[in-house]
Amino acid sequence: MGSKYEDSHHTVLTNGTSDTQRVRAITAVSTVRYSCRTLVRSTHHTMSAGYNSLVPDYLPIGWLSYVNPEGQTYYASTVPFRVVTEERLNIPEVRDKICKWAMYFGELMKEREIQTVDSVELYLELSHEGCSYYLVDHRTRTEFWLEELSTEALDLPAADCPAHLRYVLEEHYWTHVEHFPMHLGGIPRSIVDDLISIFVQGSIDQLTSNCSPFPYCPDECRKFIKLLRVSNGTQVIRDGNIIFTAARLWSVISGYRFQTHYGEEQPKFSREQSAFAASRPRRALTRALSLALWRLPEAYISKLDNIYADNLVYTNHWRAFMSKNLDDWKTTTTWALAFLITDMLSMMNTSSRLPLGSLSVLLCVGSILSSLALSFYHQDQPEAVSAEAAVYLDNVQSERWGFDLIGTMYSLPKALFAWSLVLFTVQYTMLVIHLDSGAAVAVILGIVCCIAQVARAYLEGSVACPVSAFRVRITRFFRRKPTEELPCFA
């Protein structure tokens, strides 16, 4: 295919003419598999007499077609070595290009002295510039390339060390197997057995800790264990559907191990533990607003920081958090509406029309409106998956303020309702004991604020709570963690 030279992160191939083609290294998770959308145009066809086979006869020698459990057709070859592609080989031009690229990579692998050719599989994807590729090794279960590349060029995450990076390459390997499971011939039974053991341990970790970083909840673990045990009794699993299932779960487990720094010097024992940065100090404006809003924003901000530690969010914890928030906002709306009616009826008495009463009504209305707005805007979040939750959290998180703004907004319904109650109490206490001086107002406000501060535990009970001595002892028994790092749940 001509000569080659290096240009940036691409290998440029020339065929001796003015045409130039490029080889681009990609990963198993950066293919166009799920981004390519072609409209289907169905037409009628003529069935020839005695037509008893719908298998295409256009494939070159050594190539076979398969259908992934998701319905995607792909093609695999073992001549001269293992190659897979999702390109449409029914088109002669595409077929010729794939065969030429396969021959080129076969020669290149000989030049690079790749010894384990039998266990190596090449993925090819045509592009306008030339061809994209990656390779996997079924023996070592990793992804690799034929050129020296940086993780940044491949859009891979930064890693602690090569051993840590291996989990990303293993995740990509299992993604490849998930996409192309039907031609492999089988996988060892031990792969599925190891998965079952991992889900048993993960289920126990979830049941004995509120801060387990395992990506699935106990109910999901039990379902996976039950499904994986269906294929018991065989040493080699040949069913492509079971291989697809095991590969998808293994890709998640490999990604989870990378995110938690599994096997490294400092693994993440808690999903709320940040492996990179210390907690960001609160700004003066945030502290002032939080103090004015009964310190409720601090609880929400802290919870959001913990949920999205290291930009990683878990589906089950996010759904539980948002479901609780929606319930709180709906409950606050009900209480505020009932109190608003009471407040309005009281104000119908001309003798009790004081400024504090009017302000109490306005705050109550603000509580209702903010509750309704938050409920409507977040009504789909209790069903969101982790990817959708991550997009939402990225949108509401500010580089400068973090979750300060959204945490303050979350607290408005309860905080405004609490202030409405305080002002209502102050006003009618003044009427009962016939006090109207500024000093009396200040004294009563101070007393009520103290009472309200004591009631703060109830107001923020759904978001955070103090760590009890019993909770500390139990958590130490299961997790052996310092008390100050424990999460707090209602």
Protein Blocks (a to p, Z undefined) as FASTA:
>chain_A
ZZcddehjbccddehiabdcddddddfklccklmpccddddddddddehiabfbdfkbce
hiacdddfkopacdddfbfbdcddfbdfkbmklmmmmmmmmmmmmmmmmmnopaklmlpc
cdddddfklpacddddfklopaddfbdcdfklnopacdfblklmmmmmmmmmmmmmmmmm
mlnopacfklmmmmmmmmmmmmmmmmmockbcbfbdfklmmmmmmmmmmmgoiabdfbfk
lmmmmmmmmmmmmmmmmmnogoiabdcfbfkbcfkbccddddfklmmmmmmnoommmmmm
mmmmmmmgghiacfklmmmmmmmmmmmmmmmmmmmmmmmmmmmmmmmpmklmcfklmmmm
mmmmmmmmmmmmmmmmmmmmmmpcfklmmmmmmmmpcfklommmmmmmmmmmmmmmmmmm
mmmmmmmmmmmnopabfklmmmmmmmmmmmmmmmmmmmmmmmbccddfklmmmmmmmnop
afklpccdZZ
